[in-house]
């Protein structure tokens, strides 16, 4: 344990696993953690601390741990007053030769967001880049208002920063906007949202859907990086205004319309008429006091209601985006044993669709071996942006197999290709929810009636307790007989089935897997 610290404040006890809070820390206040001068994390003791041997201890967040190697001056600072309360020094993993730096590949500082992910904060943007980004946000608001004819305004953290001090909140990494729907019933709200999505796509915006009432727009910056805008749907049911996914409260219409404006970095942006009341309802009476550790605690009744109305099409997406951000460059680049097996036993020059392509290791192999076109699809934008060089025969596409609209659209396209295709999914089935599992076989039924095969490799229930190179509590394990039944119910037939160990060893794990080859023709 390291205790001696530079600067002011008490001595802060730090080790590789956690930091121990000083006795005088107020559990209801927010504290910043700085490593070598960089603000990397904000914590709330009442929520984040645990008791060990009579001391309040806060474990280092999982996303930070990969950066914790080397020397670090550690500072605990009370956020609102910006007062240092404790300091310490620690050498993580015994590495004296380097200094801890929580930065991206270009040396820009990262900070832990409210979802536990490391992101590039808006405070890292230079003024010129920030102007370009706000120009894009302004253009998006105008597109929603003028092209889709829906009143739109800034909301949530973006509105909060504008009203507090006229600036974006420094530790935020995206911008929040909303549009107002006049539809009375949730199903019509969803239909209108899909219409808005089509309008934005037709006007050149890169859009992906999170639920029936939430979109995410990806904005490319001049340096090739990307910023994101969350687009929420605000609508009334009775006298209650809902803005999924976190809020629903009684608010008169005159507190929203007509829209007014607030200044953000010296320029006007549309805002609800009663924005102060909206912020108080959303963040509580102390909304004027900055709190980077704030997390929404959506009441259970509200979460169940919104999920029933609008569903969720983002199952585990944040996990996979974070996984590829954390591990992407260290993942194997050579083709899997399953891909080699498919290429050897089922040689073909048919186009292939790699479902859940990940880092494209198998897509590249099939493009090389078959000398045919490969469509690499994945749910995770992080996987699709791993920085691999473009290849002539590989086309990448974001596809959400949990979303029946994506599946039907892809199935129609594949059913009309000049040549029948093959579908390939390695460990894909273990990542899907039950609807997504059924969607895979519906896609196969639509795509393979003219020929081609479905190649699957997945972890069985017998693999549940075995060692994993990449533990994932969200992973599911499947009974091969159940998968065969789903294939047959969808009109397919199993031509090959093999189950056991030794089929997919990796590092020190040997998963129990099942291989299936099915056809529909």
FIVEXVO-464490 format. One record per residue (C-alpha): z, y, x; residue number from 1. Coordinates in nm, 3 decimals, decimal comma, m for minus. Layout:
Z:Y:X:NUM
...
END
This chain:
0,000:0,000:0,000:1
m0,090:0,346:0,129:2
0,147:0,633:0,052:3
0,112:0,920:0,299:4
m0,122:1,183:0,159:5
m0,287:1,507:0,262:6
m0,248:1,833:0,077:7
0,011:1,911:m0,191:8
0,191:1,706:m0,453:9
0,390:1,385:m0,433:10
0,288:1,084:m0,229:11
0,046:0,869:m0,427:12
0,077:0,493:m0,385:13
m0,271:0,333:m0,366:14
m0,410:m0,010:m0,286:15
m0,739:m0,196:m0,329:16
m0,645:m0,302:m0,683:17
m0,480:0,001:m0,843:18
m0,303:0,331:m0,806:19
0,062:0,380:m0,904:20
0,137:0,688:m1,110:21
0,425:0,915:m1,002:22
0,736:0,899:m1,219:23
0,688:1,250:m1,358:24
0,340:1,196:m1,498:25
0,309:1,291:m1,868:26
0,154:0,993:m2,051:27
m0,008:1,225:m2,307:28
m0,197:1,440:m2,053:29
m0,532:1,372:m1,891:30
m0,548:1,334:m1,513:31
m0,849:1,341:m1,280:32
m0,885:1,104:m0,987:33
m1,065:1,245:m0,682:34
m1,189:1,040:m0,388:35
m1,265:1,241:m0,074:36
m1,290:1,554:m0,287:37
m1,520:1,410:m0,553:38
m1,404:1,380:m0,915:39
m1,493:1,020:m1,006:40
m1,267:0,932:m1,299:41
m1,034:1,077:m1,563:42
m0,752:0,871:m1,710:43
m0,496:0,895:m1,989:44
m0,172:0,718:m1,884:45
m0,070:0,627:m2,240:46
m0,395:0,435:m2,280:47
m0,494:0,324:m1,930:48
m0,167:0,245:m1,751:49
0,014:m0,088:m1,748:50
0,367:m0,165:m1,630:51
0,414:m0,368:m1,312:52
0,765:m0,418:m1,169:53
0,889:m0,112:m1,352:54
0,606:0,118:m1,237:55
0,314:0,265:m1,432:56
0,000:0,130:m1,261:57
m0,364:0,197:m1,343:58
m0,617:m0,059:m1,211:59
m0,936:0,073:m1,057:60
m1,215:0,051:m1,318:61
m1,462:m0,231:m1,269:62
m1,760:0,002:m1,225:63
m1,587:0,185:m0,936:64
m1,482:m0,122:m0,739:65
m1,816:m0,183:m0,566:66
m1,787:0,167:m0,411:67
m1,430:0,120:m0,291:68
m1,485:0,028:0,070:69
m1,373:0,262:0,349:70
m1,140:0,556:0,404:71
m1,045:0,780:0,113:72
m0,818:1,075:0,048:73
m0,705:1,010:m0,308:74
m0,592:1,297:m0,533:75
m0,438:1,282:m0,880:76
m0,490:1,613:m1,058:77
m0,374:1,728:m1,401:78
m0,701:1,814:m1,567:79
m0,625:2,108:m1,795:80
m0,420:2,305:m1,541:81
m0,619:2,180:m1,241:82
m0,286:2,120:m1,063:83
m0,262:1,849:m0,796:84
0,035:1,625:m0,881:85
0,001:1,355:m0,613:86
m0,206:1,276:m0,305:87
m0,253:0,971:m0,090:88
m0,474:0,810:0,171:89
m0,598:0,452:0,170:90
m0,845:0,240:0,362:91
m1,015:0,017:0,108:92
m1,097:m0,340:0,221:93
m0,976:m0,250:0,568:94
m1,302:m0,068:0,649:95
m1,205:0,215:0,887:96
m1,563:0,287:0,993:97
m1,688:0,451:0,675:98
m1,575:0,699:0,411:99
m1,576:0,611:0,043:100
m1,860:0,787:m0,140:101
m1,925:0,734:m0,511:102
m2,285:0,850:m0,515:103
m2,628:0,730:m0,622:104
m2,907:0,627:m0,384:105
m2,995:0,995:m0,327:106
m2,639:1,097:m0,246:107
m2,570:1,266:m0,579:108
m2,211:1,232:m0,712:109
m2,141:0,985:m0,992:110
m1,859:0,994:m1,247:111
m1,715:0,735:m1,484:112
m1,810:0,808:m1,846:113
m1,613:0,724:m2,161:114
m1,788:0,387:m2,183:115
m1,671:0,282:m1,836:116
m2,011:0,332:m1,672:117
m2,089:0,540:m1,365:118
m2,335:0,812:m1,453:119
m2,490:1,120:m1,296:120
m2,300:1,412:m1,454:121
m2,477:1,723:m1,576:122
m2,265:1,922:m1,331:123
m2,472:1,765:m1,051:124
m2,790:1,937:m1,172:125
m2,914:2,242:m0,988:126
m2,973:2,552:m1,208:127
m3,351:2,521:m1,203:128
m3,342:2,156:m1,311:129
m3,095:2,240:m1,584:130
m3,333:2,503:m1,723:131
m3,613:2,246:m1,742:132
m3,382:1,996:m1,911:133
m3,270:2,249:m2,173:134
m3,634:2,343:m2,233:135
m3,696:1,978:m2,318:136
m3,395:1,964:m2,550:137
m3,513:2,281:m2,725:138
m3,862:2,133:m2,768:139
m3,714:1,814:m2,914:140
m3,507:2,009:m3,167:141
m3,818:2,203:m3,270:142
m4,020:1,881:m3,303:143
m3,762:1,736:m3,541:144
m3,741:2,057:m3,745:145
m4,111:2,146:m3,750:146
m4,292:1,812:m3,728:147
m4,054:1,599:m3,935:148
m3,920:1,891:m4,145:149
m3,556:1,795:m4,091:150
m3,291:2,058:m3,999:151
m3,159:1,975:m3,651:152
m2,874:2,106:m3,440:153
m2,658:2,031:m3,136:154
m2,348:1,824:m3,204:155
m2,058:1,628:m3,054:156
m1,994:1,702:m2,684:157
m2,289:1,938:m2,649:158
m2,165:2,155:m2,935:159
m1,812:2,130:m2,799:160
m1,914:2,267:m2,458:161
m2,122:2,545:m2,611:162
m1,838:2,668:m2,833:163
m1,569:2,634:m2,564:164
m1,739:2,823:m2,284:165
m2,112:2,841:m2,349:166
m2,194:2,560:m2,107:167
m2,262:2,188:m2,107:168
m1,953:1,982:m2,033:169
m1,975:1,905:m1,663:170
m1,874:1,539:m1,682:171
m2,119:1,463:m1,965:172
m2,441:1,289:m1,870:173
m2,653:1,345:m2,180:174
m2,703:1,582:m2,472:175
m2,614:1,513:m2,836:176
m2,816:1,646:m3,127:177
m2,829:1,559:m3,496:178
m3,060:1,611:m3,789:179
m2,954:1,651:m4,151:180
m3,084:1,403:m4,408:181
m3,083:1,492:m4,775:182
m3,123:1,129:m4,880:183
m2,848:1,009:m5,112:184
m2,849:0,639:m5,029:185
m2,805:0,478:m4,685:186
m3,119:0,265:m4,720:187
m3,326:0,580:m4,772:188
m3,152:0,743:m4,474:189
m3,270:0,448:m4,263:190
m3,627:0,467:m4,396:191
m3,638:0,838:m4,316:192
m3,504:0,767:m3,967:193
m3,785:0,525:m3,893:194
m4,033:0,783:m4,016:195
m3,882:1,036:m3,774:196
m3,913:0,782:m3,493:197
m4,284:0,741:m3,567:198
m4,335:1,118:m3,574:199
m4,166:1,160:m3,237:200
m4,365:0,879:m3,078:201
m4,690:1,023:m3,212:202
m4,598:1,353:m3,045:203
m4,540:1,196:m2,705:204
m4,162:1,141:m2,699:205
m4,017:0,824:m2,547:206
m3,785:0,687:m2,813:207
m3,571:0,377:m2,853:208
m3,352:0,292:m3,150:209
m2,981:0,214:m3,139:210
m2,919:0,152:m3,509:211
m3,053:0,250:m3,848:212
m2,913:0,599:m3,795:213
m2,932:0,665:m3,422:214
m3,215:0,724:m3,175:215
m3,218:0,780:m2,802:216
m3,487:0,997:m2,642:217
m3,567:0,955:m2,273:218
m3,671:1,271:m2,086:219
m3,838:1,242:m1,748:220
m3,733:1,508:m1,498:221
m3,941:1,671:m1,226:222
m3,781:1,458:m0,952:223
m3,869:1,135:m1,134:224
m3,517:1,077:m1,267:225
m3,437:1,062:m1,637:226
m3,199:1,234:m1,876:227
m3,124:1,122:m2,229:228
m3,068:1,282:m2,567:229
m2,881:1,096:m2,840:230
m3,018:1,180:m3,186:231
m2,770:1,120:m3,469:232
m2,830:1,126:m3,843:233
m2,596:1,349:m4,046:234
m2,593:1,282:m4,420:235
m2,368:1,304:m4,722:236
m2,256:1,026:m4,950:237
m2,075:1,205:m5,229:238
m1,872:1,483:m5,066:239
m1,827:1,300:m4,737:240
m2,041:1,386:m4,437:241
m2,118:1,092:m4,210:242
m2,257:1,123:m3,861:243
m2,272:0,766:m3,731:244
m2,154:0,611:m3,522:245
m1,811:0,771:m3,506:246
m1,738:1,025:m3,779:247
m1,707:1,050:m4,155:248
m1,498:1,313:m4,330:249
m1,495:1,542:m4,632:250
m1,688:1,855:m4,545:251
m1,847:2,100:m4,791:252
m2,219:2,159:m4,759:253
m2,165:2,527:m4,682:254
m1,991:2,420:m4,358:255
m2,323:2,282:m4,236:256
m2,597:2,482:m4,406:257
m2,742:2,728:m4,349:258
m2,749:2,659:m3,978:259
m2,630:2,924:m3,738:260
m2,668:2,949:m3,359:261
m2,438:2,922:m3,058:262
m2,514:3,011:m2,699:263
m2,559:2,738:m2,440:264
m2,625:2,852:m2,085:265
m2,733:3,191:m2,216:266
m2,980:3,070:m2,478:267
m2,937:3,016:m2,853:268
m2,925:2,666:m3,000:269
m2,891:2,573:m3,368:270
m2,544:2,471:m3,485:271
m2,369:2,394:m3,817:272
m2,243:2,695:m4,011:273
m1,878:2,589:m3,982:274
m1,894:2,445:m3,633:275
m1,526:2,512:m3,556:276
m1,411:2,310:m3,857:277
m1,654:2,031:m3,764:278
m1,517:2,020:m3,408:279
m1,156:2,015:m3,531:280
m1,231:1,722:m3,762:281
m1,413:1,536:m3,484:282
m1,181:1,598:m3,186:283
m0,851:1,700:m3,344:284
m0,655:2,023:m3,346:285
m0,656:2,046:m2,965:286
m1,035:2,043:m2,937:287
m1,040:2,367:m2,738:288
m0,856:2,199:m2,447:289
m1,095:2,005:m2,220:290
m1,021:1,631:m2,203:291
m1,268:1,423:m1,998:292
m1,070:1,106:m2,079:293
m1,134:1,145:m2,454:294
m1,260:0,834:m2,632:295
m1,346:0,803:m2,998:296
m1,113:0,576:m3,190:297
m1,320:0,508:m3,500:298
m1,103:0,390:m3,791:299
m1,167:0,029:m3,885:300
m1,273:0,118:m4,239:301
m1,529:0,365:m4,107:302
m1,667:0,129:m3,843:303
m1,710:m0,147:m4,102:304
m1,874:0,089:m4,351:305
m2,120:0,234:m4,102:306
m2,205:m0,105:m3,958:307
m2,269:m0,236:m4,310:308
m2,496:0,055:m4,390:309
m2,683:0,096:m4,066:310
m2,618:m0,212:m3,856:311
m2,646:m0,205:m3,481:312
m2,947:m0,280:m3,266:313
m2,774:m0,222:m2,932:314
m2,579:m0,548:m2,902:315
m2,471:m0,579:m2,536:316
m2,740:m0,333:m2,419:317
m2,487:m0,119:m2,233:318
m2,359:m0,428:m2,058:319
m2,707:m0,517:m1,931:320
m2,794:m0,161:m1,832:321
m2,471:m0,147:m1,631:322
m2,533:m0,496:m1,489:323
m2,875:m0,403:m1,350:324
m2,749:m0,067:m1,226:325
m2,469:m0,246:m1,041:326
m2,643:m0,564:m0,922:327
m3,016:m0,499:m0,956:328
m3,101:m0,463:m0,589:329
m2,894:m0,766:m0,494:330
m3,047:m1,005:m0,744:331
m3,277:m1,278:m0,609:332
m3,643:m1,183:m0,589:333
m3,782:m1,533:m0,549:334
m3,898:m1,722:m0,859:335
m3,644:m1,941:m1,035:336
m3,663:m2,321:m1,016:337
m3,755:m2,322:m1,383:338
m4,055:m2,093:m1,325:339
m4,171:m2,316:m1,041:340
m4,128:m2,622:m1,265:341
m4,332:m2,465:m1,546:342
m4,609:m2,364:m1,305:343
m4,622:m2,715:m1,159:344
m4,610:m2,920:m1,479:345
m4,794:m2,686:m1,717:346
m5,061:m2,510:m1,508:347
m5,264:m2,266:m1,714:348
m5,465:m1,948:m1,699:349
m5,336:m1,830:m2,037:350
m5,157:m1,493:m2,057:351
m4,779:m1,533:m2,050:352
m4,504:m1,333:m2,219:353
m4,180:m1,331:m2,016:354
m3,905:m1,276:m2,274:355
m3,598:m1,121:m2,112:356
m3,783:m1,063:m1,787:357
m3,492:m0,898:m1,604:358
m3,595:m0,797:m1,253:359
m3,942:m0,956:m1,298:360
m3,883:m1,230:m1,042:361
m4,053:m1,492:m1,263:362
m4,311:m1,251:m1,404:363
m4,445:m1,185:m1,056:364
m4,460:m1,559:m0,984:365
m4,661:m1,635:m1,297:366
m4,898:m1,343:m1,235:367
m4,963:m1,484:m0,887:368
m4,986:m1,855:m0,975:369
m5,184:m1,823:m1,298:370
m5,390:m1,524:m1,191:371
m5,346:m1,417:m1,552:372
m5,194:m1,121:m1,732:373
m4,816:m1,124:m1,783:374
m4,632:m0,918:m2,043:375
m4,275:m0,869:m1,917:376
m4,044:m0,764:m2,198:377
m3,674:m0,686:m2,183:378
m3,405:m0,518:m2,390:379
m3,257:m0,328:m2,096:380
m3,411:m0,007:m1,973:381
m3,215:m0,061:m1,652:382
m3,402:m0,386:m1,591:383
m3,738:m0,222:m1,658:384
m3,661:0,061:m1,413:385
m3,557:m0,141:m1,112:386
m3,814:0,034:m0,897:387
m4,046:m0,257:m0,833:388
m4,398:m0,157:m0,736:389
m4,646:m0,174:m1,025:390
m4,865:m0,484:m1,027:391
m5,211:m0,502:m1,176:392
m5,149:m0,811:m1,387:393
m4,796:m0,724:m1,509:394
m4,732:m0,494:m1,802:395
m4,371:m0,397:m1,881:396
m4,246:m0,324:m2,230:397
m3,906:m0,254:m2,386:398
m3,858:m0,501:m2,672:399
m3,539:m0,565:m2,868:400
m3,547:m0,925:m2,991:401
m3,245:m0,854:m3,212:402
m3,464:m0,609:m3,410:403
m3,695:m0,785:m3,656:404
m3,931:m0,484:m3,659:405
m3,992:m0,521:m3,285:406
m4,039:m0,897:m3,324:407
m4,287:m0,875:m3,612:408
m4,487:m0,604:m3,436:409
m4,507:m0,806:m3,115:410
m4,586:m1,126:m3,304:411
m4,880:m0,966:m3,485:412
m5,022:m0,838:m3,156:413
m4,985:m1,174:m2,982:414
m5,144:m1,359:m3,275:415
m5,460:m1,149:m3,230:416
m5,509:m1,171:m2,855:417
m5,850:m1,305:m2,744:418
m5,681:m1,604:m2,579:419
m5,363:m1,785:m2,694:420
m5,048:m1,701:m2,496:421
m4,747:m1,887:m2,360:422
m4,391:m1,766:m2,424:423
m4,126:m1,807:m2,153:424
m3,752:m1,743:m2,173:425
m3,505:m1,836:m1,901:426
m3,138:m1,789:m2,002:427
m3,270:m1,565:m2,279:428
m3,111:m1,751:m2,570:429
m2,763:m1,712:m2,420:430
m2,786:m1,332:m2,450:431
m2,892:m1,296:m2,814:432
m2,698:m1,261:m3,136:433
m2,769:m1,517:m3,413:434
m3,043:m1,302:m3,569:435
m3,207:m1,258:m3,230:436
m3,201:m1,632:m3,175:437
m3,390:m1,689:m3,498:438
m3,628:m1,405:m3,412:439
m3,741:m1,587:m3,095:440
m3,861:m1,884:m3,297:441
m4,020:m1,661:m3,557:442
m4,209:m1,489:m3,276:443
m4,318:m1,829:m3,146:444
m4,434:m1,933:m3,492:445
m4,645:m1,619:m3,521:446
m4,784:m1,634:m3,166:447
m4,849:m2,001:m3,090:448
m5,034:m2,135:m3,395:449
m5,364:m2,123:m3,200:450
m5,218:m2,297:m2,893:451
m4,984:m2,228:m2,604:452
m4,625:m2,332:m2,538:453
m4,273:m2,198:m2,564:454
m4,077:m2,266:m2,241:455
m3,699:m2,232:m2,266:456
m3,409:m2,286:m2,029:457
m3,057:m2,210:m2,153:458
m2,690:m2,281:m2,081:459
m2,538:m2,552:m2,298:460
m2,189:m2,575:m2,444:461
m2,095:m2,801:m2,152:462
m2,143:m2,507:m1,916:463
m1,875:m2,294:m2,082:464
m1,593:m2,379:m1,842:465
m1,798:m2,409:m1,525:466
m1,805:m2,155:m1,241:467
m2,036:m1,856:m1,283:468
m2,188:m1,636:m1,013:469
m2,197:m1,348:m1,266:470
m1,916:m1,384:m1,523:471
m2,009:m1,242:m1,862:472
m1,767:m1,265:m2,153:473
m2,051:m1,183:m2,394:474
m2,255:m1,488:m2,294:475
m2,302:m1,757:m2,560:476
m2,343:m2,130:m2,501:477
m2,572:m2,341:m2,715:478
m2,587:m2,697:m2,840:479
m2,936:m2,836:m2,758:480
m2,956:m3,019:m3,092:481
m2,902:m2,686:m3,273:482
m3,185:m2,525:m3,076:483
m3,418:m2,817:m3,158:484
m3,326:m2,781:m3,526:485
m3,411:m2,409:m3,521:486
m3,747:m2,483:m3,360:487
m3,830:m2,747:m3,619:488
m3,715:m2,525:m3,906:489
m3,962:m2,262:m3,777:490
m4,247:m2,515:m3,787:491
m4,251:m2,610:m3,419:492
m4,215:m2,942:m3,243:493
m4,037:m3,024:m2,919:494
m4,266:m3,186:m2,662:495
m4,017:m3,204:m2,375:496
m3,638:m3,187:m2,344:497
m3,416:m3,229:m2,039:498
m3,044:m3,159:m2,005:499
m2,805:m3,175:m1,712:500
m2,689:m3,036:m1,379:501
m2,896:m2,967:m1,070:502
m3,169:m2,785:m1,261:503
m3,064:m2,424:m1,193:504
m2,820:m2,404:m0,898:505
m2,748:m2,054:m0,764:506
m2,507:m1,967:m0,482:507
m2,196:m2,175:m0,558:508
m2,265:m2,242:m0,926:509
m2,451:m2,533:m1,081:510
m2,486:m2,458:m1,451:511
m2,529:m2,723:m1,715:512
m2,861:m2,630:m1,875:513
m3,123:m2,758:m2,114:514
m3,499:m2,724:m2,068:515
m3,724:m2,735:m2,374:516
m4,100:m2,713:m2,412:517
m4,218:m2,660:m2,770:518
m4,551:m2,605:m2,943:519
m4,668:m2,485:m3,284:520
m5,041:m2,558:m3,278:521
END
